[in-house]
Amino acid sequence: MARILGVDIPRNKVLSVALRSLYGVGPKVALEVLGKAGVSPDKSSNDLTEEETQTIRKILEEEFTVEGDLRREVGLNIKRLKDMGCYRGIRHRRGLPVRGQRTHTNARTRKGPAVSIAGKKSIKSMK
C-alpha cells in the first residue's frame, strides 16, 4: 500500500480515483499530477512502483496545496471571517448555512438534529 503525504492510498482502485482520497485532490488535479508524473491514469494502485510513488509525492508537494497545509489554510480563512465579524463569519459562528441557503426548512446538516419545543401544539390538535 502506497503512502502519499501521510495518507494510505486505497488498494485495488484505478490510480486516478485512488489519488482522490487525498484532501484537496479531485478528478482534475489527479489527472494533472499523473500526466506530469508520466503514469497511466488507468493503472491500478496495486501496481504502483516506489519510483512512481516518489514522483507523485514530489509533484503534489511542490505544485499543489493539499492535505495538512490546505486544511490549515481553510481553517485560518474561516477563523479570519469569524474574527472580522462579517456576515459569513457570524453564520460560521452560529453553525448556520453560509452561502444563502434557506433555513426555515432543511439546513439540517448545518443545524444538527431537530429539537422539539415543549408545550408547542399544532392547530389541528387543539380542535
C-alpha positions as CSV (number, residue, x, y, z in Angstrom):
1,M,0.0,0.0,0.0
2,A,1.4,3.3,-1.1
3,R,1.6,6.3,1.4
4,I,1.5,9.8,-0.1
5,L,1.6,12.8,2.2
6,G,0.7,10.7,5.3
7,V,-2.4,9.1,3.7
8,D,-2.6,5.5,2.6
9,I,-3.8,5.2,-1.0
10,P,-6.6,2.7,-1.3
11,R,-5.8,-0.7,-2.9
12,N,-7.5,-2.2,-5.9
13,K,-8.6,1.1,-7.4
14,V,-7.7,2.9,-10.6
15,L,-5.0,5.4,-9.8
16,S,-6.9,8.5,-10.9
17,V,-9.6,7.5,-8.4
18,A,-7.3,6.4,-5.6
19,L,-5.5,9.7,-5.5
20,R,-8.8,11.5,-4.7
21,S,-8.5,10.1,-1.2
22,L,-6.1,12.9,-0.5
23,Y,-7.7,16.1,0.8
24,G,-7.6,18.7,-1.9
25,V,-7.2,16.3,-4.8
26,G,-10.1,16.0,-7.1
27,P,-10.6,14.5,-10.6
28,K,-8.8,17.3,-12.4
29,V,-5.8,17.5,-10.1
30,A,-5.4,13.7,-10.0
31,L,-5.2,13.5,-13.8
32,E,-2.9,16.5,-14.0
33,V,-0.5,15.0,-11.4
34,L,-0.5,11.6,-13.2
35,G,0.2,13.3,-16.5
36,K,3.2,15.2,-15.1
37,A,4.5,12.1,-13.4
38,G,4.2,10.1,-16.6
39,V,2.0,7.4,-15.0
40,S,-1.1,6.0,-16.7
41,P,-4.4,7.1,-15.0
42,D,-5.8,3.6,-15.8
43,K,-3.1,1.8,-13.8
44,S,-4.1,0.1,-10.6
45,S,-2.9,1.5,-7.3
46,N,-1.5,-2.0,-6.5
47,D,0.9,-1.9,-9.5
48,L,2.4,1.4,-8.4
49,T,6.2,1.3,-8.1
50,E,8.2,3.1,-5.4
51,E,9.7,5.4,-8.0
52,E,6.3,6.4,-9.3
53,T,5.1,7.0,-5.8
54,Q,8.1,9.3,-5.1
55,T,7.4,11.2,-8.3
56,I,3.7,11.7,-7.5
57,R,4.6,12.7,-3.9
58,K,7.1,15.3,-5.2
59,I,4.7,16.8,-7.7
60,L,2.0,17.2,-5.1
61,E,4.3,18.8,-2.5
62,E,5.8,21.3,-4.9
63,E,2.9,22.3,-7.1
64,F,-0.3,21.9,-5.1
65,T,-1.7,22.8,-1.7
66,V,-3.1,19.6,-0.3
67,E,-3.7,17.7,3.0
68,G,-2.5,19.5,6.2
69,D,-1.5,22.8,4.5
70,L,-4.8,23.1,2.8
71,R,-6.8,22.2,5.9
72,R,-4.8,24.8,7.9
73,E,-5.4,27.4,5.2
74,V,-9.2,26.8,5.1
75,G,-9.4,26.8,8.9
76,L,-7.5,30.1,9.1
77,N,-9.7,31.7,6.4
78,I,-12.8,30.7,8.5
79,K,-11.2,32.0,11.7
80,R,-10.4,35.3,9.9
81,L,-14.1,35.7,8.9
82,K,-15.2,34.9,12.5
83,D,-12.8,37.5,14.0
84,M,-13.8,40.1,11.5
85,G,-17.4,39.7,12.5
86,C,-18.7,39.9,8.9
87,Y,-21.9,38.2,7.8
88,R,-20.2,35.0,6.7
89,G,-18.2,34.9,9.9
90,I,-21.3,35.2,12.1
91,R,-23.0,32.4,10.1
92,H,-20.0,30.2,10.7
93,R,-20.0,31.1,14.4
94,R,-23.7,30.2,14.8
95,G,-23.4,27.0,12.8
96,L,-25.9,28.1,10.1
97,P,-25.6,27.8,6.3
98,V,-23.1,30.4,5.0
99,R,-24.0,30.6,1.3
100,G,-27.5,31.9,1.3
101,Q,-29.5,28.7,1.6
102,R,-32.9,28.7,3.3
103,T,-33.1,27.7,7.0
104,H,-36.9,27.7,7.5
105,T,-36.9,24.1,6.3
106,N,-33.9,21.9,5.6
107,A,-30.4,23.0,6.6
108,R,-30.3,20.0,9.0
109,T,-26.7,19.2,8.1
110,R,-25.5,22.6,9.5
111,K,-28.1,23.0,12.3
112,G,-28.0,19.4,13.6
113,P,-30.9,17.2,14.5
114,A,-34.3,18.9,15.0
115,V,-35.2,19.7,18.7
116,S,-38.8,19.7,19.7
117,I,-40.2,22.7,21.6
118,A,-42.1,21.7,24.8
119,G,-45.6,23.0,25.0
120,K,-45.9,23.8,21.3
121,K,-49.2,22.4,19.9
122,S,-50.4,22.5,16.3
123,I,-53.8,23.9,15.3
124,K,-55.2,20.5,14.4
125,S,-54.6,19.0,17.9
126,M,-56.4,22.0,19.5
127,K,-59.7,21.3,17.7
